[in-house]
Amino acid sequence: MKIFKSILVSALLLFLLSACSNDSAKESNETEDKSTPGNEQTVKKERKEKAVNGNIKVEPLPTTYEELAKLPVGEHYNMEVSGDDDVENILKVFSDLPDVSGKPTKKQLDYFYRELLKRMQQDYEGPENLINRLKFESLGSPENTDSRYQFKENLNVVFIIDASGSMAQKINGKEKMASAKDSILNFVNKLPKDAKVGIRVYGHKGTGSDADKALSCSSSELVYPISNYNEGEFQAALNKFSPSGWTPIGLALREAKNDLASFDGANNTNIVYLVSDGIDTCEDQPIEAAKELYSSNISPIINVIGFDVDSKGQNQLREIASATEGIYGTVTNEGELQKELDNLSNLVEQWKEWLEQGKQQLDYKKVNNELDIFTYITREEVKKTNEKVKVELILYRLHNANRFNDEAYEYLNKINNEYHQWIQEEVDQFEKELKALNEASYSEAIKALEDKYISNTQ
């Protein structure tokens, strides 16, 4: 068992670091050049204007993990900084940071560090997303007292799919839309005959041009009405749309509420999966729309998948999931997307078993949370290490470029080390508490987790 865990740790770390590296290269290539010769003087002027003085306000660093997890993902969180070829890009991207040359004060350096950290902020997660994932994986368990997570006689799964123009982009030579369609096809082919599925798309009309924005932002269509799976009809529905225009997430969520209006939560287990590769671009209040759907008598479980999504998209999609107590997951390729949907396939099989046994209470085994806890802890540690090392390298590059003196460099590194040591201590404490709670019964563990963490975020 120890050998297995060791191999699992190594494999997961390699996977996470490899994915980070791939995404970093992409982010670096897309970074805007802010210091071309034509605006060099302007940049220097802006730096001087940003030079800290006695009137500026230094935002405090987070003091709880809940505060840390609420911080927006930084614009350059995946930027590549470790290679010699990255030096020029680093100096360009961070050329507009506050001027701390000369003899900066402690306050000036604190402000400088916070401005740098904002741009490199990782996508930390508090335990809430883990809690929601554990609740979702316990769907149908007799120990689950939340009616939303209890099996009903009918099971309906609705996919809300982004068909905006960016879904035409390719990952590993394959269009993102094609990957999404294939992953969903693999899922529905495993559905039991009594389960129902539906597909709603959005942004599939018009183009991404400003002239077509009104048309595209009003486009959302239920291409496969909620019903039992029919292979020919389902395939025809998938062929109806292709990547096209803008991203009206709010509209799609409101229309999904109409789609599910006749499937009330008293007699139906309703699961909604929102798949998007970016932020809502139609200003149609997606957070409010998600809340309306979630709080309706449909009582759906709403999970969100960010498919190869940037930092802005992550921030909004995470907020949608958080507002509906659903799971948020980021996937970067078809394999990861399929893995996410495999969890849903397992639940569907459990529902089928429950249904076939005449709704008798099954002898459910205690849900094994150990791997989920291990995965969560490892991911947070990787994020912490990634952020710490990247900030260290950027500070090193800027110091070599004479952006600040030796004393300032030493102070900034000290802040960085102490801050990330605090994050590690928080993660270590989470690991102890989560493992201790996992020794209790599943229902007791979930309640204890909710009482300790979720209540702190309201």
Salt bridges, closest charged atoms under 4 A:
ASP33 OD2 - LYS92 NZ 3.57
GLU40 OE2 - LYS44 NZ 3.65
GLU59 OE1 - ARG114 NH2 3.99
GLU59 OE2 - LYS118 NZ 3.04
GLU75 OE1 - HIS76 NE2 3.81
GLU88 OE2 - LYS92 NZ 3.36
ASP96 OD2 - LYS50 NZ 4.00
ASP96 OD1 - ARG119 NH1 2.98
ASP99 OD1 - ARG47 NH2 3.59
ASP99 OD2 - LYS48 NZ 2.63
ASP110 OD2 - LYS106 NZ 3.21
GLU115 OE2 - LYS118 NZ 3.23
ASP182 OD2 - LYS174 NZ 2.57
ASP194 OD1 - LYS193 NZ 3.47
GLU221 OE1 - HIS204 NE2 3.10
ASP259 OD2 - ARG200 NE 2.65
ASP277 OD2 - LYS176 NZ 2.80
GLU283 OE1 - LYS213 NZ 3.09
GLU292 OE1 - ARG254 NE 3.84
ASP308 OD2 - LYS26 NZ 2.85
ASP308 OD2 - LYS176 NZ 3.48
GLU334 OE1 - LYS174 NZ 2.79
GLU340 OE2 - ARG133 NH2 3.19
ASP342 OD1 - LYS190 NZ 3.73
GLU370 OE2 - LYS5 NZ 2.43
GLU380 OE2 - LYS383 NZ 2.86
GLU387 OE1 - HIS420 NE2 2.68
GLU392 OE2 - LYS388 NZ 2.52
ASP406 OD1 - HIS399 NE2 2.67
GLU418 OE2 - LYS414 NZ 2.78
GLU431 OE2 - LYS435 NZ 3.27
GLU433 OE2 - LYS452 NZ 3.77
GLU450 OE2 - LYS135 NZ 3.04
ASP451 OD2 - LYS447 NZ 2.94
